[in-house]
Amino acid sequence: MFKKLDKLIVKAFVGPFIATFFITLLVLVMQFFWLYIDDFVGKGLSPAVILEFIWYQSAVLVPLSLPLAVLISSLMTFGNLGETFELVAIKSAGISLLRFMRPLFFITFLISGVAFLFSNYVIPVANLKSRTLLGDIYYAKPAFDLKEGVFYDRIDGFAMKIGKKENDSIIKNVIIYEAGSPLQDNFIIAESGVMRITPDHRYLEMDLRNGWRYEERGNRNEKTTDFIRIGFKEFNKQFDISTLIFRQTADSVNKNNQKMLNMRQLQKVIDSLEKKEKRFGTAGFTQSFSGLQFVRYLDSGWTKFSSDTLKEAKNFMDLLPDSARLTVSREAASRLSGLRANNNSALVEYEVLNKDLRLHKIEWHRKISLSLACVVLFLIGAPLGSIIRKGGVGTPLVFAIVFFMIFYFSSTTGEKLAKEATFSPFSGMWLSTFVLVPMGVFLIYKALRDSQLFNKEFYYRILRRFRKAKPKQELNEVKKDPA
């Protein structure tokens, strides 16, 4: 039954949770843009494309924002209640901390379920859209990114340098190299000019003034060539930049990546890859030894014949006449070389198959472990808040960052070890849970007994007693040794 006390704790939790969720989501999105800001600048992207990417990337970061929001909000909620002595009043009324935590425990399970549904159905689509859009942005070349005093060579067949640029259109001290001659690039020098992009965005146009154009004509096989120098007052030069324009790729290009699949699709792919892995041993044996003649005689009769014959010989070469030994050795070395090449090729193929299987299993476990992280971090935040008894944002935020860093580093380390096959996908993706759950149980145990684990006055009293006890110990030592 939902009582007034349950409503009190739920209302105290909902407000901080919503606020911290959007703040953490904003921080994570800004962190992503901070890492990839160089890939967005100078690409001529429209605001609609940037907003679309922010929308998809925000959806991708929701499962990571929810656990952090649960941790901070639970710390703030129980810290505020402890600071105002409401927790003391509740405990004095005979209500245990676990009973007080129960409604938020159900709320956290609900949040975890929402996170799982979001990860299973929304994240694959958002990952597909954002990955495709990020790839298009990353490989799009700047259409208008000429810097002063730096050679620009991203337009095929040209390299140009501008001494000074004003208002992104007026240029001075222009140097242009054009790869048009097999002997020497055409060379253009101009004192000033104006550059613009044509309305159809296909050409970069430069109206150059007061300059010279140099060109060498002829053939490398000929002894004489023509060197031409042309002066001009005005000269119009166009550069084809149609290949630099941002274009969006179809989503179907990345649809087979494991991050773009839900759990049902992942399980289907995992089953298929496991069957291929089981068949790989038999297929590898057949492919590797198919060219060897003795494979056809690998039966019990051949084994018996071999054992009876080899009893009278110390080694295989004793069974061969002297005239055939050199030929057999060369043939055996050739066959072994081919067999080694086949085995190396099969090993590379198996490693690729095994890595693909691990990546799909890692993604399958991620959808569950990241969702249950909300519950795990709540088991830490709620008792920790009741122990520190500090409300607001300062102290709870410090503790939240510490435990979230433990969660983040343990999860990323476990994922890295799982990708390297040091850990199994299960052990790697659940490493953070194995680390944090004992911490949560320990904190709950301390909170139930009103522990002073994070009370600085408690440690100050211990230190003061130690300082008082130290002079007494020294005095007793002096009395025992009067000399």
C-alpha positions in Angstrom: 0.0 0.0 0.0 1.3 3.4 -1.0 1.4 5.5 2.2 2.0 9.2 2.9 5.6 8.4 3.8 6.1 6.7 0.4 4.7 9.8 -1.4 7.0 12.0 0.6 10.2 10.2 -0.4 9.0 9.8 -4.1 8.3 13.6 -4.3 11.7 14.4 -2.8 13.4 12.1 -5.3 11.6 13.0 -8.6 12.6 16.6 -8.7 16.3 16.1 -8.3 16.2 13.1 -10.7 14.7 15.1 -13.6 17.0 18.0 -13.1 20.2 15.9 -12.8 19.2 13.7 -15.7 19.0 16.6 -18.2 22.1 18.2 -16.7 24.2 15.0 -17.1 22.8 14.4 -20.6 23.8 17.9 -21.6 27.3 17.4 -20.1 27.8 14.1 -21.9 26.6 15.7 -25.2 29.0 18.6 -24.8 31.8 16.2 -24.0 31.1 14.4 -27.2 31.2 17.6 -29.2 34.4 18.7 -27.5 36.1 15.5 -28.8 34.7 15.9 -32.3 34.6 19.7 -32.7 37.4 19.7 -35.3 35.3 17.5 -37.6 32.4 19.9 -37.5 34.2 23.2 -38.1 34.5 24.5 -41.7 32.3 21.7 -43.2 29.6 24.0 -44.4 26.9 22.1 -42.4 23.5 23.5 -42.1 21.9 24.1 -38.7 19.3 21.4 -39.5 22.1 18.8 -39.9 23.8 19.8 -36.6 20.4 19.7 -34.7 19.6 16.3 -36.2 22.9 14.9 -35.1 22.5 16.4 -31.5 19.0 14.7 -31.4 20.4 11.3 -32.3 23.4 11.6 -30.1 21.3 12.7 -27.1 19.2 9.5 -27.6 22.4 7.4 -27.7 23.7 8.9 -24.4 20.4 8.4 -22.4 21.3 4.9 -21.0 24.5 6.4 -19.6 22.8 9.5 -18.2 20.2 7.5 -16.3 22.5 5.7 -13.9 24.4 8.9 -13.1 21.2 10.8 -12.5 19.9 8.0 -10.2 23.1 8.1 -8.2 23.2 11.9 -7.8 19.5 12.3 -7.1 19.4 9.5 -4.5 22.4 11.0 -2.8 20.8 14.4 -2.7 17.4 13.1 -1.5 18.7 11.1 1.4 21.4 13.7 2.2 18.7 16.4 2.4 16.5 14.2 4.6 19.5 13.4 6.9 20.6 17.0 7.1 17.1 18.2 8.2 16.9 15.2 10.7 13.9 13.8 9.0 15.7 10.4 8.8 16.2 10.5 12.5 12.5 11.2 13.1 11.5 8.3 10.8 13.9 5.9 12.5 12.7 7.0 15.9 9.2 6.1 14.8 10.3 2.5 14.3 10.6 2.6 10.5 13.8 1.0 9.2 15.9 2.5 6.4 15.1 -0.4 4.1 11.4 0.2 4.5 12.0 3.9 3.7 14.1 3.0 0.7 11.4 0.5 -0.7 9.3 3.0 -2.8 12.4 4.4 -4.5 13.7 0.9 -5.0 10.6 0.2 -7.1 10.9 3.5 -8.9 14.5 2.7 -9.7 13.5 -0.7 -11.1 10.9 1.1 -13.2 13.7 3.4 -14.5 15.9 0.4 -15.2 13.1 -1.2 -17.2 12.6 2.0 -19.2 16.4 2.1 -19.8 16.3 -1.4 -21.1 13.4 -0.8 -23.5 15.2 2.4 -24.6 18.4 0.5 -25.2 16.7 -2.4 -27.0 14.4 -0.5 -29.4 15.5 3.2 -29.6 19.3 3.1 -29.2 19.8 0.8 -32.3 18.0 3.2 -34.5 19.7 6.3 -33.0 23.1 4.6 -33.3 22.4 3.8 -36.9 21.4 7.4 -37.7 24.1 9.1 -35.7 26.9 6.8 -36.9 25.9 7.3 -40.6 25.6 11.1 -40.1 28.9 11.3 -38.2 30.7 9.3 -41.0 29.3 11.7 -43.6 30.4 14.7 -41.5 33.9 13.2 -40.9 34.6 12.4 -44.5 33.2 15.7 -45.9 36.0 18.1 -46.8 35.7 21.8 -46.0 34.4 23.7 -49.0 35.7 27.1 -47.8 38.5 26.6 -45.3 41.4 28.6 -46.7 43.7 29.8 -44.0 46.2 32.6 -44.3 49.8 31.6 -45.0 49.0 27.9 -45.3 48.9 25.8 -48.4 45.5 24.3 -49.1 45.6 21.0 -51.1 42.2 19.5 -50.6 40.9 20.4 -54.1 42.2 17.7 -56.5 44.9 18.9 -58.8 45.5 22.2 -57.0 47.5 23.7 -54.2 47.0 27.3 -53.2 48.2 29.7 -50.5 46.7 33.1 -49.5 48.8 35.7 -47.8 45.9 37.6 -46.3 42.1 37.2 -46.2 39.5 39.8 -45.4 35.8 39.2 -44.8 36.2 35.6 -46.2 36.1 37.0 -49.7 38.9 39.5 -50.4 42.2 37.8 -50.8 45.8 39.1 -51.3 49.1 37.6 -52.3 47.6 34.6 -54.0 49.8 31.6 -55.1 48.2 28.7 -57.1 49.8 25.6 -58.3 47.9 23.6 -61.0 48.9 20.0 -61.9 48.1 20.4 -65.6 51.4 19.7 -67.4 53.5 16.5 -67.4 56.6 18.7 -67.2 55.7 21.3 -64.6 52.6 22.5 -62.7 51.1 25.7 -64.0 51.9 28.5 -61.6 49.7 31.6 -60.9 50.7 34.6 -58.8 48.3 37.5 -58.1 48.4 40.5 -55.9 44.7 40.5 -54.9 41.4 39.1 -55.8 37.9 38.2 -54.7 36.7 34.6 -54.2 33.1 33.3 -53.9 31.2 30.0 -54.2 28.8 29.8 -57.2 25.0 29.6 -56.4 24.9 25.9 -57.3 27.8 25.2 -54.8 29.7 23.3 -57.5 32.6 25.8 -58.1 34.9 28.0 -56.1 35.4 31.1 -58.2 38.4 33.5 -57.9 38.6 36.9 -59.7 42.3 37.6 -59.6 43.9 41.0 -60.3 47.5 42.1 -61.3 49.3 38.8 -61.6 51.3 36.4 -63.8 50.6 32.9 -65.1 53.5 30.6 -65.9 53.3 27.4 -67.9 55.8 25.0 -69.5 54.6 23.1 -72.7 56.2 20.2 -74.4 57.1 16.6 -73.9 59.7 15.0 -71.6 61.2 13.1 -74.6 61.8 16.3 -76.4 65.0 18.3 -75.8 63.3 21.7 -76.2 60.2 22.9 -74.4 58.2 26.1 -74.4 58.1 28.3 -71.3 55.2 30.7 -71.4 54.6 33.7 -69.1 51.4 35.7 -69.3 50.7 38.8 -67.4 47.1 39.8 -66.6 45.1 42.6 -65.0 42.1 40.5 -64.4 41.8 36.7 -64.5 38.9 34.4 -63.6 39.7 31.0 -62.2 37.2 28.3 -61.2 37.8 25.2 -59.0 35.5 22.2 -59.1 34.4 21.5 -55.4 31.4 19.3 -56.1 33.3 16.4 -54.4 33.6 18.5 -51.2 29.9 19.0 -50.7 28.3 17.2 -47.7 26.1 14.4 -48.7 24.1 12.0 -46.5 24.7 8.3 -46.9 21.8 5.7 -46.8 21.3 4.1 -43.4 21.5 0.6 -44.9 25.3 1.0 -45.1 25.8 0.5 -41.3 22.7 -1.7 -40.6 24.8 -4.9 -39.9 26.9 -3.4 -37.2 26.2 -5.0 -33.7 25.4 -1.7 -32.2 22.5 -1.3 -34.6 20.7 -4.5 -33.5 18.2 -5.3 -30.7 18.5 -8.3 -28.5 16.4 -10.6 -30.7 18.5 -9.7 -33.7 21.7 -10.0 -31.7 20.7 -13.5 -30.4 20.0 -14.6 -33.9 23.4 -13.5 -35.2 25.1 -15.0 -32.1 23.5 -18.4 -32.8 24.6 -18.2 -36.4 28.2 -17.3 -35.5 28.4 -20.1 -32.9 27.3 -22.7 -35.5 29.9 -21.4 -37.9 32.5 -21.6 -35.1 31.6 -25.2 -34.4 31.8 -26.1 -38.0 35.1 -24.3 -38.4 37.3 -27.1 -36.9 36.0 -29.8 -39.3 36.1 -27.5 -42.3 39.6 -26.3 -41.4 40.9 -29.8 -41.2 39.4 -30.7 -44.5 40.7 -27.6 -46.3 44.2 -27.9 -44.8 44.8 -31.6 -45.4 42.8 -32.1 -48.5 46.0 -32.0 -50.7 47.8 -34.7 -48.8 47.5 -38.2 -50.1 47.8 -40.0 -46.7 44.5 -38.5 -45.5 42.6 -41.2 -47.6 44.3 -43.9 -45.5 43.6 -42.6 -42.1 41.8 -45.7 -40.7 42.5 -48.5 -38.3 44.1 -50.7 -41.0 46.6 -47.9 -41.9 47.4 -47.3 -38.3 48.0 -51.1 -37.7 50.2 -51.3 -40.8 52.2 -48.3 -39.8 52.8 -49.5 -36.3 53.9 -53.0 -37.5 56.2 -51.6 -40.1 57.8 -48.9 -38.0 58.8 -51.4 -35.3 61.7 -52.4 -37.5 62.8 -48.9 -38.4 64.2 -46.2 -36.2 62.8 -43.3 -38.3 60.8 -42.7 -41.5 63.9 -42.2 -43.7 65.1 -45.7 -43.0 62.0 -47.0 -44.9 63.2 -45.1 -48.1 65.9 -46.1 -50.5 68.9 -43.7 -50.8 67.9 -42.5 -54.3 64.4 -41.3 -53.1 65.3 -39.6 -49.8 66.3 -36.2 -51.3 63.2 -36.1 -53.5 60.9 -37.0 -50.6 62.5 -34.4 -48.4 62.0 -31.6 -50.9 58.4 -32.7 -51.6 57.7 -32.9 -47.8 59.2 -29.4 -47.3 57.0 -28.0 -50.1 53.9 -29.6 -48.7 54.7 -28.4 -45.2 55.1 -24.9 -46.5 51.8 -25.0 -48.2 50.2 -26.5 -45.1 51.6 -23.7 -42.9 50.2 -21.1 -45.3 46.8 -22.7 -45.2 46.9 -22.9 -41.4 47.9 -19.3 -41.0 45.0 -18.2 -43.3 42.6 -20.4 -41.4 43.8 -18.9 -38.1 43.2 -15.4 -39.3 39.7 -16.3 -40.5 39.0 -18.0 -37.2 40.2 -14.9 -35.2 38.0 -12.6 -37.3 35.0 -14.9 -36.7 35.7 -15.2 -32.9 36.1 -11.5 -32.6 32.8 -10.8 -34.3 31.1 -13.3 -32.0 32.6 -11.6 -28.9 31.5 -8.2 -30.1 27.9 -9.3 -30.6 27.9 -11.0 -27.1 29.4 -7.8 -25.6 26.6 -5.8 -27.1 24.0 -8.3 -25.9 25.2 -8.1 -22.3 25.6 -4.3 -22.4 21.9 -3.8 -22.9 21.1 -5.6 -19.6 24.1 -4.5 -17.5 23.8 -0.8 -18.4 20.1 -0.9 -17.5 20.6 -2.7 -14.2 23.3 -0.1 -13.4 20.5 2.2 -12.3 19.6 -0.2 -9.5 23.2 -0.9 -8.5 24.1 2.8 -8.2 20.9 3.4 -6.2 22.1 0.8 -3.7 25.1 3.0 -3.3 23.5 6.4 -3.4 20.7 5.9 -1.0 22.7 4.5 2.0 25.6 6.9 1.3 23.3 9.9 1.4 21.9 8.7 4.8 25.4 8.3 6.1 27.0 11.7 5.0 23.8 13.6 5.9 24.6 16.5 3.6 22.1 18.0 1.2 22.5 20.4 -1.7 24.8 19.8 -4.7 28.3 20.2 -3.2 29.1 17.1 -1.1 26.7 14.7 -2.8 28.1 15.6 -6.2 31.7 14.9 -5.1 30.8 11.4 -3.8 28.6 10.8 -6.9 31.5 11.6 -9.2 33.9 9.3 -7.3 31.5 6.3 -7.5 30.5 7.0 -11.0 34.2 7.1 -12.1 34.6 3.7 -10.4 31.6 2.4 -12.3 32.7 4.0 -15.6 36.4 2.8 -15.4 35.4 -0.7 -14.3 32.9 -1.1 -17.1 35.2 0.3 -19.8 38.1 -1.9 -18.5 35.9 -4.9 -18.4 34.7 -4.2 -22.0 38.3 -3.8 -23.2 39.4 -7.1 -21.6 36.4 -8.8 -23.1 37.2 -7.5 -26.6 40.8 -8.7 -26.1 39.5 -12.2 -25.1 41.2 -11.9 -21.7 37.7 -12.0 -20.0 34.6 -13.7 -21.3 31.9 -11.2 -22.6 29.8 -12.0 -19.5 32.7 -11.3 -17.0 33.8 -8.2 -18.8 30.5 -6.5 -19.2 29.4 -7.3 -15.6 32.7 -6.4 -14.0 31.3 -3.0 -12.8 28.3 -4.8 -11.2 30.6 -7.3 -9.4 32.7 -4.4 -8.1 29.8 -2.0 -7.0 27.3 -4.5 -5.5 29.6 -5.4 -2.5 30.2 -1.7 -1.9 26.4 -1.1 -1.9 25.8 -4.0 0.5 28.5 -2.6 2.8 27.1 0.9 2.7 23.6 -0.4 3.5 25.0 -2.4 6.4 26.7 0.8 7.8 23.7 2.9 7.2 21.4 0.5 9.1 23.7 0.9 12.1 24.0 4.7 11.9 27.7 4.4 11.0 29.9 7.5 11.2 32.0 6.3 8.3 32.1 9.8 6.6 31.8 11.9 9.7 35.0 14.0 10.2 34.2 14.7 13.9 34.4 10.9 14.5 37.9 10.7 13.1 38.8 13.9 14.9 37.8 12.4 18.3 39.8 9.2 17.5 42.9 11.3 16.7 42.5 13.4 19.8 42.3 10.2 22.0 45.4 8.9 20.3 47.3 12.2 21.1 46.2 12.0 24.7 47.2 8.4 25.0 50.7 9.0 23.5 52.1 11.2 26.4 50.9 8.7 29.0 52.6 5.9 27.2 55.9 7.9 27.1 55.6 8.7 30.8 55.1 5.0 31.7 58.2 4.2 29.6 60.2 6.8 31.5 59.1 5.4 34.9 60.1 1.9 33.9 63.6 3.1 32.8 64.7 5.8 35.3 68.2 5.7 34.0 
